[in-house]
Amino acid sequence: MLLKDKFFTVLHEERLSANEAIFLCELKPDCDVYRGHFPGKPVSPGVCNIEMIRECTEMLVGEDLQIDTIKQCRMTAVASPSVCPKVDVSVSVARLEGTQNYNVVAMIRDAGQSYMELKGTFVIKD
C-alpha cells in the first residue's frame, strides 16, 4: 500500500457483498502530498484519488492489484481534506472469467458531493 495510512486512513469498511464494499476514508491533511499540492489550500490530486481506489479494491478482493486499463475516469469535483475530511470510496468488482482481471466500478463521494467516478480493469500482480 502506497498511500494508506499516509494520504488516507480507512475508518470503516462495509461489505455489501463479496464483490462490493464501501470504505469510509479520512483524508490526512498533514500528508506531504498536501504540502506540495497546494500549501494553505490543499487539493487531493486525481492520481492520489485513483490510487486510493486501487488500494481499497485490493482490500476488497484480498489480492495485490495493478491498474491495467482505465476506461473512464471523471473528476466531478475537487476533493480536499479541509472541505471533505471524510469520503466514502465505493467499489464494485466483477472477476473476468478465466483471467486474472477484475472489472472495477468505483466512486469517491461524501453525503453531498461526488468527487470521482472510475471504471476500469485491474489485474492481479504476478
C-alpha positions, 0 to 999 in steps of 0.5 A: 500500500502506497498511500494508506495510512499516509494520504488516507486512513480507512475508518470503516469498511462495509461489505455489501457483498463479496464483490462490493464494499464501501470504505469510509476514508479520512483524508490526512491533511498533514500528508506531504502530498498536501504540502506540495499540492497546494500549501494553505489550500490543499487539493487531493490530486486525481492520481492520489484519488485513483490510487486510493481506489486501487488500494481499497479494491485490493482490500476488497478482493484480498489480492495485490492489484495493478491498474491495467486499463482505465476506461473512464475516469471523471473528476466531478469535483475537487476533493480536499481534506479541509472541505471533505475530511471524510469520503466514502470510496465505493467499489464494485468488482466483477472477476473476468472469467478465466483471467486474472482481471477484475472489472472495477466500478468505483466512486469517491463521494461524501453525503453531498458531493461526488468527487470521482467516478472510475471504471476500469480493469485491474489485474492481479500482480504476478 
